[in-house]
Amino acid sequence: MKYTYVLLVVLLFPFLSMAQPTGDLTIFSEDGDKFFLVLNGQRQNNAAQTNVRIEDLNQPYYSAKIIFENTALGELSKNIAIADPSTNAMMDVTYKIKKDGSGKAKLRYFSAIPPAQSYVAPADVYVMHYGGGPVAGGTVTQQTTTTTVGTGVNANVNVNGVNVGVNINDPYANGTVTQTTTTTTTTSGYSEGYHEEHHSHSGSHRASDECYPMNSNDFEQAKETIKNGTYAETMLSTAKSIIASNCLSAEQVLQVCNLFSFEDSKLEFAKCAYTRTTDRNNYFKVVNAFTFSSSKDELTNYISSH
């Protein structure tokens, strides 16, 4: 029995020791305003930075707070999703701090891409392992000090009133002691290397600062709720109430449209859902839900005007 238990542990060990999937978060200031980042109540950078990257995040959501070095800018707070709710896959998420027309700072979603296995941050980005220390590149300086050690001994000996001076040296005991001191300087700061077109991931784009597509389980329940409506008006009002507090992908909008039997209900929902769609560049898929060319043209014109 004991042998069987040991064998089972040996066989399972490779699976038990597999690393847990993690995500990353980068926040940078578009205008170069320095800030402190606090995640789940834990400050990440002791010196204010303009570009902060936190790696090895193992939770799907984090509460983030931005504290600006310039106190006149105030503070920003936001719950940030590291895992894509539609797939539960951990992501490399980027947010940017930008000012609106009145000069007020806002924390805006920028991009989400799958984490790179061998990602190397630009030299000016302040990088931290979550719960650990900085991992940004740095310079190492070594200083070596050499000290000579001897064993000479001087002594005065008084024998029967006669003073005798004695000097003893051991040539084999002479030597040196070498001490080396190593100093590491970590560099951090802001990077100009972020460009929006390089951080695109259609499956994770959001229609607003607060909205990802509904995950598959919630979406299936939402469709069932809509289908349970007795009349077309009930189904449409239910669908509208769902998108009022949730976002959908273009594919999900298409599936909801296909639940309606009447063309006008499909069209009304498709118009309402457009601003709540995370990948509007794929909205051409929704046109396939319509039978009549007049409905297709009306939706296409609506999209063009918005």
Secondary structure, DSSP 8 states (H G I E B T S, - for coil): -HHHHHHHHHHHHHHHTS----EEEEEEETT---EEEEETTEE--SS-BSEEEEEEE-SSEEEEEEEESSGGG-EEEEEEE-B-TTT--B-EEEEEEEE-TTS-EEEEEEEEE---TT----TTSEEEETTS-B-S-EEEEEEEEEEEE---EEEEEEETTEEEEEEE--TTT-EEEEEEEEEEEE-----S---GGGG--GGG--SSTT--B--HHHHHHHHHHHHT-SSHHHHHHHHHHHHHH-BB-HHHHHHHHTT-SSHHHHHHHHHHHHTTBS-GGGGGGGGGG-SSHHHHHHHHHHHHH-
